[in-house]
């Protein structure tokens, strides 16, 4: 293990050289940029990261990753430790200031815009996060991000939701259970539950964030919309998130945030006027498209027909037809009939 300080002259030179993408215009990897990426990967995995994972994330061979690690340790004097968990950086090391490349800066800018559209209320933590990031952004994006942050002030603040998020964040980080009073949609009264937070997931469609965790009342995994949490208290009881828990695998058979129902083979037929939208957009990982001679498009999914998926189907109106399964087709037909009846009654008035 090296305990010497990083070489500032070499690091600054490396930082300047790396102020471009990981891949150069000629398609070759930028070694300096890759070294910085390896350093950040090590810093973000304090318990260790395997060489095979470094190689996979940097899209190089294990041999190249070993050379990169040796370069960080011997030339830049970054104190590395290796054990059964892989490589990690000694606790006494602090990551030098970061500088974004132009394309990395674009990613931060897009994230700012996505959060601006996602949240309909003002959140000072979001503003503070991007204000700090903006100080090291490439100049072309600083003004645009500042403008977006200024517009966030025009939104009304939701102090209760901000407090709920702060307490959930602390409980999740410390892996402590929470007691919540929760109002379930369709229920008259709130219920009290003890929940072990596994994940906090934003959902753009609902302009909200959701707590996903093990509910002691049902003894099952449950999803809770933050705005429906009426009160929250952090408990002393600790819990452990299962090592095999993967939020993306957990959600993979479902359309959105709602996890419910049986996974089915679904087939939809889209008219030519919207068929191209289906072929140029991946709405779900299970999506398979087939363009027919008349330019209509058959789209297949493998997922559960949850209410949010049914709402998405209905949003296409007469430009889509459910082919399979029959129960989903009937559900859409019944909804369309009820809508027609409702508007017919109003027209008579």
C-alpha positions as CSV (number, residue, x, y, z in Angstrom):
1,X,0.0,0.0,0.0
2,X,1.3,3.5,-0.9
3,X,0.7,6.2,1.6
4,X,2.5,9.0,-0.3
5,X,0.4,11.9,-1.6
6,X,-0.8,12.0,-5.3
7,X,1.6,13.8,-7.6
8,X,-0.2,17.1,-8.2
9,X,1.8,18.1,-11.3
10,X,1.2,14.8,-13.0
11,X,-2.4,14.8,-11.9
12,X,-3.1,18.2,-13.3
13,X,-1.5,17.2,-16.6
14,X,-3.6,14.1,-16.7
15,X,-6.7,16.1,-15.9
16,X,-6.1,18.5,-18.8
17,X,-5.4,15.7,-21.2
18,X,-8.6,14.0,-20.1
19,X,-10.8,17.0,-20.7
20,X,-12.3,15.2,-23.7
21,X,-14.3,12.0,-24.2
22,X,-13.2,8.5,-23.2
23,X,-13.1,7.7,-27.0
24,X,-11.3,10.1,-29.4
25,X,-12.6,11.1,-32.8
26,X,-10.6,8.3,-34.4
27,X,-12.4,5.8,-32.3
28,X,-9.4,5.0,-30.1
29,X,-9.6,5.1,-26.3
30,X,-8.2,8.1,-24.5
31,X,-5.9,6.6,-21.9
32,X,-5.8,9.7,-19.6
33,X,-9.6,9.9,-19.5
34,X,-9.8,6.1,-18.8
35,X,-7.4,6.5,-15.9
36,X,-9.6,9.1,-14.4
37,X,-12.6,6.9,-14.8
38,X,-10.8,4.0,-13.1
39,X,-9.9,6.4,-10.2
40,X,-13.6,7.4,-9.8
41,X,-14.7,3.8,-9.9
42,X,-12.3,2.9,-7.1
43,X,-13.4,5.9,-5.1
44,X,-17.0,5.0,-5.5
45,X,-16.5,1.4,-4.4
46,X,-14.8,1.8,-1.0
47,X,-15.3,-1.9,-0.2
48,X,-13.5,-3.0,-3.3
49,X,-14.1,-3.6,-7.0
50,X,-12.9,-6.6,-9.0
51,X,-10.5,-6.1,-12.0
52,X,-13.0,-7.8,-14.3
53,X,-15.7,-5.3,-13.4
54,X,-13.3,-2.4,-14.0
55,X,-12.5,-3.9,-17.4
56,X,-16.1,-4.3,-18.2
57,X,-17.1,-0.8,-17.2
58,X,-14.1,0.7,-19.1
59,X,-14.7,-1.6,-22.1
60,X,-11.1,-2.9,-22.1
61,X,-9.3,-6.1,-21.3
62,X,-8.4,-7.2,-17.8
63,X,-4.7,-6.9,-18.9
64,X,-5.3,-3.2,-19.7
65,X,-7.0,-2.7,-16.4
66,X,-4.1,-4.1,-14.5
67,X,-1.8,-1.7,-16.3
68,X,-4.1,1.2,-15.5
69,X,-4.1,0.2,-11.8
70,X,-0.3,0.0,-11.8
71,X,-0.1,3.4,-13.5
72,X,-2.4,5.0,-10.8
73,X,-0.4,3.4,-8.0
74,X,3.2,3.9,-9.2
75,X,3.1,7.1,-11.3
76,X,0.3,9.1,-9.7
77,X,0.9,7.7,-6.2
78,X,-2.7,6.9,-5.5
79,X,-2.8,4.6,-2.4
80,X,-4.4,1.4,-3.6
81,X,-5.2,-1.6,-1.4
82,X,-6.0,-5.1,-2.8
83,X,-7.8,-7.9,-0.9
84,X,-10.4,-10.6,-1.5
85,X,-12.9,-7.9,-2.5
86,X,-10.7,-6.5,-5.2
87,X,-9.0,-3.1,-5.4
88,X,-9.9,0.0,-3.4
89,X,-8.4,3.3,-2.3
90,X,-7.0,3.8,1.2
91,X,-9.2,5.8,3.5
92,X,-6.8,8.7,3.8
93,X,-7.2,9.6,0.1
94,X,-9.4,12.4,-1.1
95,X,-10.5,12.6,-4.7
96,X,-9.1,15.7,-6.4
97,X,-11.6,18.2,-7.9
98,X,-13.5,17.0,-11.0
99,X,-13.8,18.6,-14.4
100,X,-16.4,17.6,-16.9
101,X,-15.8,17.1,-20.6
102,X,-18.2,18.8,-23.0
103,X,-20.2,15.6,-23.6
104,X,-20.3,14.8,-19.8
105,X,-21.5,18.4,-19.3
106,X,-24.3,17.7,-21.7
107,X,-25.3,14.7,-19.6
108,X,-25.5,17.0,-16.5
109,X,-27.5,19.6,-18.4
110,X,-30.0,16.9,-19.6
111,X,-30.3,15.6,-16.0
112,X,-31.1,19.2,-14.9
113,X,-33.8,19.5,-17.5
114,X,-35.3,16.1,-16.7
115,X,-35.5,17.0,-13.0
116,X,-37.0,20.4,-13.8
117,X,-39.8,18.6,-15.8
118,X,-40.2,15.8,-13.3
119,X,-40.7,17.9,-10.2
120,X,-43.7,20.3,-10.1
121,X,-42.6,21.7,-6.8
122,X,-39.5,23.6,-5.7
123,X,-36.8,21.4,-4.0
124,X,-33.8,23.3,-2.5
125,X,-31.7,20.1,-2.4
126,X,-32.1,19.7,-6.2
127,X,-31.1,23.3,-6.7
128,X,-28.1,23.0,-4.4
129,X,-26.9,19.8,-6.1
130,X,-26.8,21.3,-9.5
131,X,-25.5,24.7,-8.3
132,X,-22.4,22.8,-7.0
133,X,-22.1,20.8,-10.2
134,X,-22.5,23.9,-12.3
135,X,-19.3,25.4,-10.8
136,X,-17.2,22.8,-12.7
137,X,-19.3,22.6,-15.8
138,X,-18.0,23.6,-19.3
139,X,-18.8,27.2,-20.0
140,X,-21.3,26.6,-22.8
141,X,-23.7,24.9,-20.3
142,X,-23.3,27.1,-17.2
143,X,-25.6,29.8,-18.3
144,X,-28.3,27.3,-19.5
145,X,-28.2,25.4,-16.2
146,X,-28.3,28.6,-14.2
147,X,-31.4,29.7,-16.1
148,X,-33.1,26.3,-15.4
149,X,-32.2,26.6,-11.7
150,X,-33.7,30.2,-11.6
151,X,-36.9,28.9,-13.0
152,X,-37.2,26.3,-10.2
153,X,-37.8,29.1,-7.8
154,X,-41.1,29.9,-9.6
155,X,-42.5,26.5,-8.4
156,X,-44.3,26.2,-5.0
157,X,-42.3,24.5,-2.3
158,X,-43.7,21.3,-0.7
159,X,-42.1,21.4,2.8
160,X,-43.8,18.2,4.0
161,X,-42.5,16.2,1.0
162,X,-39.0,17.6,1.3
163,X,-39.0,16.5,5.0
164,X,-40.3,13.1,4.1
165,X,-37.6,12.7,1.5
166,X,-34.9,13.8,3.9
167,X,-35.9,11.3,6.6
168,X,-36.2,8.5,4.1
169,X,-32.8,9.3,2.7
170,X,-31.3,9.1,6.2
171,X,-33.1,5.9,7.1
172,X,-32.1,4.3,3.8
173,X,-28.4,5.3,4.2
174,X,-28.4,4.0,7.8
175,X,-30.5,1.0,7.0
176,X,-33.0,1.7,9.7
177,X,-36.7,0.9,9.5
178,X,-39.3,3.6,9.3
179,X,-42.8,3.8,10.7
180,X,-45.2,5.6,8.3
181,X,-48.8,6.6,8.3
182,X,-49.9,5.9,4.7
183,X,-53.0,6.8,2.8
184,X,-53.8,4.1,0.2
185,X,-55.6,5.3,-2.9
186,X,-59.3,4.4,-2.5
187,X,-59.1,4.0,1.2
188,X,-60.9,6.3,3.6
189,X,-58.4,6.1,6.5
190,X,-54.6,6.0,6.8
191,X,-52.8,2.8,8.0
192,X,-49.7,2.6,10.1
193,X,-46.8,0.4,8.8
194,X,-43.2,-0.4,9.5
195,X,-41.2,-0.4,6.3
196,X,-37.6,-1.4,5.5
197,X,-36.5,1.0,2.6
198,X,-34.9,-0.8,-0.2
199,X,-35.0,1.9,-2.9
200,X,-36.3,5.4,-3.6
201,X,-37.4,5.5,-7.3
202,X,-38.5,8.6,-9.3
203,X,-41.2,8.2,-11.8
204,X,-41.6,10.9,-14.5
205,X,-45.1,9.9,-15.4
206,X,-46.4,10.5,-11.9
207,X,-44.1,13.5,-11.2
208,X,-43.3,11.9,-7.9
209,X,-40.8,9.6,-6.1
210,X,-41.7,6.3,-4.6
211,X,-40.4,4.3,-1.6
212,X,-39.9,0.6,-2.4
213,X,-39.3,-1.7,0.5
214,X,-40.4,-4.6,2.7
215,X,-43.7,-3.8,4.5
216,X,-44.0,-5.5,7.9
217,X,-47.8,-5.3,7.8
218,X,-48.2,-7.4,4.6
219,X,-44.8,-9.1,5.0
220,X,-44.2,-8.4,1.3
221,X,-42.5,-5.9,-0.9
222,X,-44.6,-2.8,-1.4
223,X,-44.5,0.6,-3.2
224,X,-45.4,3.8,-1.5
225,X,-45.9,7.2,-3.2
226,X,-44.1,9.8,-1.1
227,X,-47.0,12.3,-1.3
228,X,-49.3,9.8,0.4
229,X,-47.0,9.4,3.4
230,X,-48.8,11.5,6.0
231,X,-46.2,11.1,8.8
232,X,-42.8,9.3,9.1
233,X,-40.6,8.3,12.0
234,X,-37.2,6.7,11.9
235,X,-37.0,3.6,14.2
236,X,-34.0,2.1,15.9
237,X,-34.6,-1.3,14.3
238,X,-32.0,-2.1,11.7
239,X,-32.5,-4.2,8.5
240,X,-30.3,-5.5,5.7
241,X,-31.1,-5.2,2.0
242,X,-30.7,-8.7,0.4
243,X,-27.5,-8.8,-1.7
244,X,-29.4,-10.1,-4.7
245,X,-32.0,-7.3,-4.7
246,X,-31.8,-5.5,-8.1
247,X,-34.4,-2.7,-8.6
248,X,-34.2,-3.1,-12.4
249,X,-34.9,-6.8,-12.3
250,X,-37.7,-6.2,-9.8
251,X,-39.4,-3.7,-12.2
252,X,-38.5,-5.5,-15.4
253,X,-41.8,-7.3,-15.9
254,X,-43.8,-4.1,-15.3
255,X,-44.6,-1.0,-17.3
256,X,-44.0,1.6,-14.6
257,X,-43.7,1.9,-10.8
258,X,-46.7,-0.3,-10.0
259,X,-45.7,-3.9,-9.4
260,X,-48.8,-6.1,-9.6
261,X,-50.4,-8.8,-11.7
262,X,-49.4,-11.7,-13.9
263,X,-46.8,-11.3,-16.6
264,X,-48.4,-11.9,-20.1
265,X,-47.6,-11.9,-23.8
266,X,-49.2,-8.7,-25.2
267,X,-49.6,-7.8,-28.8
268,X,-50.7,-4.4,-30.1
269,X,-51.4,-3.2,-33.6
270,X,-50.5,0.5,-34.3
271,X,-51.7,2.3,-37.4
272,X,-49.2,3.6,-40.0
273,X,-49.5,7.2,-38.8
274,X,-47.9,6.3,-35.4
275,X,-46.1,3.1,-36.5
276,X,-42.8,5.0,-37.0
277,X,-43.0,6.2,-33.4
278,X,-43.0,2.6,-32.2
279,X,-40.0,1.7,-34.3
280,X,-37.9,4.6,-33.3
281,X,-38.7,4.4,-29.5
282,X,-38.1,1.6,-27.1
283,X,-40.8,1.9,-24.5
284,X,-39.9,-1.3,-22.6
285,X,-37.0,-3.7,-22.7
286,X,-39.3,-6.6,-23.8
287,X,-40.5,-4.6,-26.8
288,X,-40.4,-6.4,-30.2
289,X,-41.6,-4.5,-33.4
290,X,-42.7,-5.9,-36.7
291,X,-43.5,-3.5,-39.6
292,X,-46.1,-4.8,-42.0
293,X,-46.4,-4.1,-45.7
294,X,-49.1,-1.4,-45.1
295,X,-46.6,0.3,-42.6
296,X,-48.7,-0.6,-39.6
297,X,-46.6,-2.0,-36.8
298,X,-47.2,-5.0,-34.6
299,X,-45.6,-4.4,-31.1
300,X,-45.2,-7.3,-28.7
301,X,-44.4,-6.9,-24.9
302,X,-43.8,-9.4,-22.2
303,X,-45.2,-7.8,-19.0
304,X,-48.2,-7.4,-16.7
305,X,-51.1,-5.3,-17.8
306,X,-51.0,-2.9,-14.9
307,X,-53.3,0.2,-14.8
308,X,-50.4,2.4,-15.9
309,X,-49.9,0.2,-19.0
310,X,-53.6,0.2,-19.8
311,X,-53.6,4.0,-19.5
312,X,-50.7,4.1,-22.0
313,X,-52.6,1.9,-24.4
314,X,-55.7,4.1,-24.1
315,X,-53.6,7.3,-24.7
316,X,-53.1,6.2,-28.3
317,X,-56.9,6.2,-28.9
318,X,-58.1,4.8,-32.2
319,X,-54.6,4.4,-33.5
320,X,-54.0,1.2,-31.6
321,X,-55.8,-2.1,-31.3
322,X,-55.2,-4.8,-28.6
323,X,-54.8,-8.1,-30.3
324,X,-53.7,-10.2,-27.3
325,X,-54.5,-11.2,-24.6
326,X,-58.3,-11.2,-24.8
327,X,-58.7,-10.0,-21.2
328,X,-56.7,-6.8,-22.0
329,X,-58.7,-6.3,-25.2
330,X,-62.0,-6.6,-23.2
331,X,-60.7,-4.2,-20.6
332,X,-59.9,-1.6,-23.2
333,X,-63.3,-2.1,-25.0
334,X,-65.2,-1.7,-21.7
335,X,-63.2,1.5,-20.9
336,X,-63.9,2.9,-24.3
337,X,-67.6,2.1,-24.0
338,X,-67.8,3.7,-20.5
339,X,-66.1,6.8,-21.9
340,X,-68.6,7.0,-24.8
341,X,-71.5,6.6,-22.4
342,X,-70.2,9.3,-20.1
343,X,-69.8,11.8,-22.9
344,X,-73.2,10.8,-24.4
345,X,-74.9,11.6,-21.1
346,X,-73.2,15.0,-20.9
347,X,-74.1,15.9,-24.5
348,X,-77.8,15.2,-23.7
349,X,-77.6,17.8,-20.9
